[in-house]
Amino acid sequence: MDGLSADRPAGGGFDTLAADDEVARRLVTLVGELDKPVVAATRGEVRDFGLGFYLAADIRLATGSATFAAGDMTSGLLPGWGLIHTLPRLMGPGRALDFLWSGRTLSAGDAFERGLVDRLVEDADWEQELDALVARLRCLPQPGVRLAKLGIQQAANLDMTTMLDFEWESQQQCWASRETDEGLRAWQEGRAPELAAPVAPEEE
């Protein structure tokens, strides 16, 4: 940290930088550790810390009017909020560096092609699309949702054998859950499972 002093002008000093970094660390980590799906959706400008928070979500939606920028590195500081971690994993190392160094703004279409946006939505369908996605996520058996999220997060750093072991252990956990019991019963009876709310524990 040599050369970065607490009295450096134009930015509030190192103490402010450290405080901002701590907030970013807590929020981005919280999003990743939540055992529920996290959906980010935007119809406007997403930049700087907003982009870091947006990319931390599990599923990311945007309309065609949205734009995305990581900020200007001419200040001499790196972009924060986990962007050094998320950008290369989503768009590749070369494109991530080009995006950061150029300081350019991506259109929604460009962001979609590069993997920053998972689903482009027409403005006219915005509320309907969001409502449908949230309803779908709410009705899924939550043990499977939680374990799928955990597995996807770990997959890039683990080999196939380890992931197959994870899948089998996860299947056993799902099989033993009340949600799976309800889901299998519903499938056998030809009806939709009633999983909008957690299944209440049995009374002793």
Summary of the structure (lengths in Angstrom):
residues: 204
radius of gyration: 20.8
end to end distance: 59.2
largest distance: 69.4
contacts: 531
relative contact order: 0.10
helix: 56%
strand: 10%
